[in-house]
Amino acid sequence: MESAASPVEHRAEPKSWIDYIQKDLPEHLDWWPYTLGAIPLTLFGLLVATGLLLTFYYVPSPDKAYESIEQITNEVYLGWFVRGVHKFSVDLMILFLFFHVIRVFVTRAYRTPGELKWVTGSVVLLVTLGMGFTGYSLVYDNVSYWGMTVVTNMLGTLPIVGQPLLYLLRGGEEVSGGTLLRLYDLHTKLLPVLLGILVAGHVVVVRLLGFADVRGSRRFHPFYPEHTMMMGAVAVGLLVLITDLVMIFPPTLGPPADPQEVASDVSPPWYFSAPYMWITLLPGPVALWSLLGAVGLFVVYPFLDRALSERGWPMTAVNAGVGTAVVLLVVVLMMLDTRM
């Protein structure tokens, strides 16, 4: 029987960029909690493919946007299916990014030399949220119109940069056709390119810096074919899951945008509902500064962890407590949003 090999025995020193990609991987990357980083990458590919198909029919005009979505949903062959795959792909990408962040946070996989991995991954999450919001707004039915209004109002209340950012997104004081065009350009041009660069950068950083050590992970296996085939199986499973979701919950379309009639549900997308309720429940300055502080702390948390660890803090227990508290708070805020 082959004895358990040490990590060093399975790894050769990389000599070129292709060797970095082909480096052997620790066995724990086959354990399901550690596939949560590869799943969003697969979903990003689905988003790009379905998004390109949708641009063939979508018309980014306030007079034609809703009509083109209606045509995609009801007239174009399999248009409803492509639209549904696109919608569920972004929702699942954001969801699995959240799961990935929770796993990395609880296991403290960002520890030295992994700080750069955490920072680049944090920026990927923030840009993905921007992608989700801009795509949600392009439907231009009454719910997305007022959801767009709510989110841009939230951005407008940010200190110093809020009003310039609001005018930049809206193209004026109110949500208008110019807002739709700007969000379309962001969603189909700037943000996808930026996200693609960030995702590629994050993958390169992870491969160069290596993976965090995990107790019980003793062996290594080749990136190809073992790991590649396993990720392929995950991708097939995702396709089956998304297909089932689209068939069970096909995409719908509400009444067209009406600036004169507030939609019955003016909540933003689910991934913004917790911040929306936070701002709704707390006084403006307190809510805004606390959110900004939370985002800033989130990005630089590995450096805080290092500083506190050097002072003797039990950071594994601290992270478990903080992570549990944040997840519970987000769930409670999202539940409150559904009831208001």
Secondary structure, DSSP 4 states (H G I P E B T S, - for coil): -PPPPPGGGG-PPP-SHHHHHH--EEGGGGSGGGGTTHHHHHHHHHHHHHHHHHHTT---STTTHHHHHHHHHHTSTTHHHHHHHHHHHHHHHHHHHHHHHHHHHHHTTT-TT-HHHHHHHHHHHHHHHHHHHHHHHTT-BHHHHHHHHHHHHHHHTSTTTHHHHHHHHHSSSS--HHHHHHHHHIIIIIHHHHHHHHHHHHHHHHHHH-PPP-TT---EE-IIIIIHHHHHHHHHHHHHHHHHHHHHS-----SBP-TTS--S-----HHHHHHHHHHHHS-HHHHHHHHHHHHHHHHHHHHHHHHHHHTT--HHHHHHHHHHHHHHHHHHHHHHHHH-
